[in-house]
Amino acid sequence: MLTTRPATLAQIRQLYQHIPEFAAAHRLQDLQLRIGNAVHHALIAELDGQPVGFKLGYQTDDDTFYSWLGGVLPAFRRRGVAGQLLEEQERWARTQGFSRLTVKTRNQFRGMLMLLVSRHYQIIALEKKGEVADYRLLLEKRV
């Protein structure tokens, strides 16, 4: 059974280091520095009690919540884990009074891009960086 639960930044970091797409791994101190004193939400997804994915985001202004990092272990992809994490994060953000959710992904992460578009996120900006596959897409959803 797939469940989500609140997590600490240390728990997020532990799972994060096993996501192959994150070659330049953030240290725990990097996560703490980026979040700072902002309101944040850290989630872990578990399948039958085993951590398999995470989602981490934080407040960027009065009405905006930024979904910063997320990932699912390769062996557990295509099982709805990322969608459930995103849905739970959206639900939490709404209950906290946020009216806008933003997220940035790369062109090469098609699965994430398709998930975001299917959940009514819209592309609002493109950051050209490196090869076309590395271009960053900024998406937004009003809630």
C-alpha positions in Angstrom: 0.0 0.0 0.0 1.3 3.5 -1.0 1.2 6.1 1.8 2.8 9.5 2.3 4.1 11.0 5.6 5.9 14.1 6.8 9.6 13.9 6.7 12.7 15.6 8.1 15.3 17.1 5.8 17.7 14.4 6.9 15.2 11.7 5.7 14.8 13.5 2.4 18.6 13.7 2.0 18.9 10.0 2.6 16.5 9.1 -0.1 17.7 11.9 -2.4 21.1 10.5 -2.7 19.7 7.3 -4.3 17.9 9.1 -7.2 20.3 8.7 -10.2 19.2 12.0 -12.0 20.6 14.0 -9.1 24.3 13.6 -10.0 25.3 16.8 -8.2 23.9 15.8 -4.8 23.0 18.4 -2.3 24.3 17.9 1.2 22.0 18.2 4.1 23.5 21.6 4.8 22.6 22.7 1.3 18.9 21.7 1.9 18.9 23.5 5.2 20.5 26.6 3.7 18.1 26.7 0.7 15.0 26.3 2.9 16.2 28.7 5.6 13.4 30.0 7.7 10.8 29.6 5.0 7.6 27.6 5.6 8.4 24.3 4.0 6.8 20.9 3.4 8.8 17.7 3.3 7.1 14.4 2.3 8.2 10.8 1.9 6.2 8.2 0.0 6.3 4.6 1.3 5.3 1.4 -0.4 4.5 -1.2 2.2 6.6 0.7 4.7 9.7 1.2 2.5 10.6 4.8 1.5 10.4 5.0 -2.3 10.0 8.7 -3.1 10.0 12.2 -1.7 8.8 15.8 -2.4 10.3 19.0 -0.8 9.1 22.5 -1.3 9.0 25.9 0.4 7.3 29.3 0.4 8.7 31.9 -1.9 6.3 34.7 -1.2 3.0 35.4 0.5 0.9 33.3 -1.9 3.4 31.1 -3.7 4.7 27.6 -2.8 7.7 26.3 -4.8 7.9 22.6 -5.3 11.7 22.4 -5.3 12.9 18.7 -5.2 11.2 15.4 -5.8 12.1 12.0 -6.9 11.1 8.3 -7.0 13.6 5.4 -6.8 13.9 3.9 -10.3 12.5 0.5 -9.2 9.3 2.1 -8.0 8.5 4.4 -10.9 5.3 4.2 -12.9 3.3 3.1 -9.9 1.7 6.5 -9.2 4.2 7.5 -6.5 5.1 10.9 -8.0 1.5 11.7 -8.6 0.4 10.9 -5.1 3.3 13.0 -3.6 2.3 15.9 -5.9 -1.3 15.6 -5.0 -0.5 15.6 -1.2 1.8 18.6 -1.6 -0.9 20.5 -3.5 -3.5 19.6 -0.8 -1.2 20.8 1.9 -0.3 24.0 0.1 -4.0 24.8 -0.3 -4.7 24.3 3.4 -1.9 26.6 4.2 -3.5 29.4 2.1 -1.2 29.4 -0.9 -2.9 30.3 -4.2 0.0 29.5 -6.5 2.2 26.5 -6.9 5.4 26.7 -9.0 7.8 24.0 -10.0 10.8 23.8 -12.3 11.8 20.8 -14.3 14.2 20.0 -17.2 13.2 19.2 -20.7 14.8 15.8 -20.4 12.5 14.7 -17.5 9.5 14.0 -19.8 7.7 11.9 -17.2 7.7 14.8 -14.7 6.7 17.2 -17.4 3.8 15.0 -18.5 2.7 14.6 -14.9 2.7 18.3 -14.3 0.8 19.1 -17.5 -1.8 16.4 -16.7 -2.3 18.1 -13.3 -3.0 21.4 -15.0 0.3 23.1 -14.5 1.2 25.6 -17.2 4.6 26.5 -18.6 5.2 30.2 -17.8 9.0 30.5 -18.5 11.9 28.8 -20.2 15.5 29.1 -19.0 18.0 28.1 -21.7 20.9 26.5 -20.1 23.3 24.1 -21.7 21.9 21.6 -24.3 18.2 21.6 -25.2 17.6 18.6 -22.9 18.9 20.7 -20.0 16.6 23.7 -20.6 14.6 24.5 -17.5 10.8 24.8 -17.7 9.0 26.8 -15.0 5.4 25.8 -14.5 2.7 27.2 -12.4 -0.7 26.1 -11.1 -3.4 28.3 -9.5 -5.3 26.7 -6.7 
